[in-house]
Amino acid sequence: MSVSAPPAGVERDFPLARLTTVRTGGPADFFARPASSEELGSLLDWAARAGVAVGVMGSGSNLLVADAGFRGLVLKLEGELATIEREDDRLRCGGGARLPQASARAAREGLTGLEFGVNIPGTVGGAIRMNANAYGGDLSRVLEWAEIVSAAGCERRAPSELGFAYRRSALTPGEVVARASFRLAPADPEAVKSTLADMRARRREAQPSGIKTFGSTFKNPDDPRAGGRTAGLLLDAAGCRGLEVGGARFSTKHANFVENTGDATTASVLALMAEGRRRVRDRFGVELEAEVQLLGDAGGEPEQALS
Ligand SMILES: Cc1cc2nc3c(=O)[nH]c(=O)nc-3n(C[C@H](O)[C@H](O)[C@H](O)COP(=O)(O)OP(=O)(O)OC[C@H]3O[C@@H](n4cnc5c(N)ncnc54)[C@H](O)[C@@H]3O)c2cc1C
């Protein structure tokens, strides 16, 4: 395929592993950091005309990059597309803004509603794409609109138009969340800050910290054969806690977390996930569905484990 020259600032063969929290995977053929909606629009326009696939990287906290990398353009939002601003009782955020920073900012401003984001180490765009949630919070309850930029242009969508379901939205890979508005409610800043402190403490108790991981590997199943158990409990009962394949290990503190103990590759993570799924299927008849997203073609059987 011949590709017309990319716009200025686009880098070639850019290593992606260090932009993910699990630190595995290969390079992107093309990589750019758009800092405005206009820049983002021209990059998407170039990619569409050149027939180049597009992937978006937020904080890489729910992303597995194929070891062979990504044959396309990876975008990481910066500048104007990563700001957090208050407007009355609203917080207006760039898609590249970090969600824990938005939660902390809301607390300082005396606004309540975004507390659930304090422990989700992703961006606002990644959270909308994944319909991220924690502690019974609800993104769609506070999200007023998301501005979606694609090769077709820019449009604002209400939560009802984003196709939210458990850990998913209807956004497609070429649709980028450039900005979002959260409608919050006034509250005592000290009370909101103290809720954030409680949530951080609860998280430290329940989950491993300081490890290279993408958080929950599989979604919690709604299959009645799971008997209401979470993916972590099923993996644990199926003997996966501490199980290791090629430097990738199901955490001993939380069996649904895969950690890179040092020299894991994406292939080893996928092989470990395939083994976890097999054990849970054999033991309980429950088919676990991956929560982590795959960028690039990992080839072969393990990739089909992702959905
Ligand atoms: C320690 C740890 C704890 C976690 N706890 C939670 C939790 O409690 N609850 C929870 O829901 N998740 C949790 N996660 C998972 C993860 O943080 C969330 O899914 C988060 O929303 C991903 O955001 P991100 O910016 O890192 O997205 P990435 O991992 O970079 O990308 C994930 C997906 O979103 C897409 N994407 C990213 N940015 C955009 C954008 N601007 N526009 C369109 N698509 C985009 C990517 O292309 C990809 O498909 C945890 C992860 C870790 C490592």
The ligand as a MOL file (V3000), in Angstrom:
LIG
                    3D

  0  0  0     0  0            999 V3000
M  V30 BEGIN CTAB
M  V30 COUNTS 53 58 0 0 0
M  V30 BEGIN ATOM
M  V30 1 C -4.6960 -0.4220 38.5880 0
M  V30 2 C -5.9020 -0.2490 37.6840 0
M  V30 3 C -7.1550 -0.0840 38.2360 0
M  V30 4 C -8.2850 0.0680 37.4150 0
M  V30 5 N -9.5050 0.2420 38.0020 0
M  V30 6 C -10.6010 0.4160 37.2190 0
M  V30 7 C -11.9060 0.6180 37.8180 0
M  V30 8 O -12.0670 0.6640 39.0290 0
M  V30 9 N -12.9560 0.7560 36.9790 0
M  V30 10 C -12.8380 0.7190 35.6240 0
M  V30 11 O -13.8490 0.8690 34.9240 0
M  V30 12 N -11.6290 0.5420 35.0320 0
M  V30 13 C -10.5130 0.3870 35.7950 0
M  V30 14 N -9.2780 0.1960 35.2140 0
M  V30 15 C -9.1850 0.0960 33.7400 0
M  V30 16 C -8.8860 1.4190 33.0180 0
M  V30 17 O -8.2500 2.3530 33.8720 0
M  V30 18 C -10.1500 2.0320 32.4460 0
M  V30 19 O -10.7530 1.1840 31.4770 0
M  V30 20 C -9.8990 3.3940 31.7830 0
M  V30 21 O -11.1270 3.9940 31.4700 0
M  V30 22 C -9.0720 3.2950 30.5150 0
M  V30 23 O -8.6970 4.5940 30.1480 0
M  V30 24 P -7.3430 4.8690 29.3490 0
M  V30 25 O -7.2780 6.3260 29.0540 0
M  V30 26 O -6.1790 4.2910 30.0470 0
M  V30 27 O -7.6530 4.0840 28.0000 0
M  V30 28 P -6.6400 3.1440 27.2060 0
M  V30 29 O -6.2800 1.9580 28.0050 0
M  V30 30 O -5.5320 3.9550 26.6470 0
M  V30 31 O -7.6100 2.6770 26.0250 0
M  V30 32 C -8.7330 1.8460 26.3060 0
M  V30 33 C -9.6970 1.9430 25.1210 0
M  V30 34 O -10.2250 3.2600 25.0410 0
M  V30 35 C -9.9210 3.8510 23.7750 0
M  V30 36 N -9.6750 5.2850 23.9910 0
M  V30 37 C -8.7640 5.8680 24.8120 0
M  V30 38 N -8.8670 7.2050 24.7380 0
M  V30 39 C -9.8590 7.4710 23.8440 0
M  V30 40 C -10.4340 8.6730 23.3180 0
M  V30 41 N -10.0130 9.8900 23.6840 0
M  V30 42 N -11.4250 8.5500 22.4170 0
M  V30 43 C -11.8750 7.3330 22.0020 0
M  V30 44 N -11.3720 6.1620 22.4580 0
M  V30 45 C -10.3750 6.2410 23.3690 0
M  V30 46 C -8.6970 3.0970 23.2850 0
M  V30 47 O -8.5570 3.1910 21.8890 0
M  V30 48 C -9.0000 1.6910 23.7730 0
M  V30 49 O -9.9110 1.0560 22.9280 0
M  V30 50 C -8.1410 0.0510 36.0140 0
M  V30 51 C -6.8590 -0.0960 35.4530 0
M  V30 52 C -5.7440 -0.2480 36.2750 0
M  V30 53 C -4.3810 -0.3660 35.6470 0
M  V30 END ATOM
M  V30 BEGIN BOND
M  V30 1 1 1 2
M  V30 2 1 2 3
M  V30 3 2 2 52
M  V30 4 2 3 4
M  V30 5 1 4 5
M  V30 6 1 4 50
M  V30 7 2 5 6
M  V30 8 1 6 7
M  V30 9 1 6 13
M  V30 10 2 7 8
M  V30 11 1 7 9
M  V30 12 1 9 10
M  V30 13 2 10 11
M  V30 14 1 10 12
M  V30 15 2 12 13
M  V30 16 1 13 14
M  V30 17 1 14 15
M  V30 18 1 14 50
M  V30 19 1 15 16
M  V30 20 1 16 17
M  V30 21 1 16 18
M  V30 22 1 18 19
M  V30 23 1 18 20
M  V30 24 1 20 21
M  V30 25 1 20 22
M  V30 26 1 22 23
M  V30 27 1 23 24
M  V30 28 2 24 25
M  V30 29 1 24 26
M  V30 30 1 24 27
M  V30 31 1 27 28
M  V30 32 2 28 29
M  V30 33 1 28 30
M  V30 34 1 28 31
M  V30 35 1 31 32
M  V30 36 1 32 33
M  V30 37 1 33 34
M  V30 38 1 33 48
M  V30 39 1 34 35
M  V30 40 1 35 36
M  V30 41 1 35 46
M  V30 42 1 36 37
M  V30 43 1 36 45
M  V30 44 2 37 38
M  V30 45 1 38 39
M  V30 46 1 39 40
M  V30 47 2 39 45
M  V30 48 1 40 41
M  V30 49 2 40 42
M  V30 50 1 42 43
M  V30 51 2 43 44
M  V30 52 1 44 45
M  V30 53 1 46 47
M  V30 54 1 46 48
M  V30 55 1 48 49
M  V30 56 2 50 51
M  V30 57 1 51 52
M  V30 58 1 52 53
M  V30 END BOND
M  V30 END CTAB
M  END
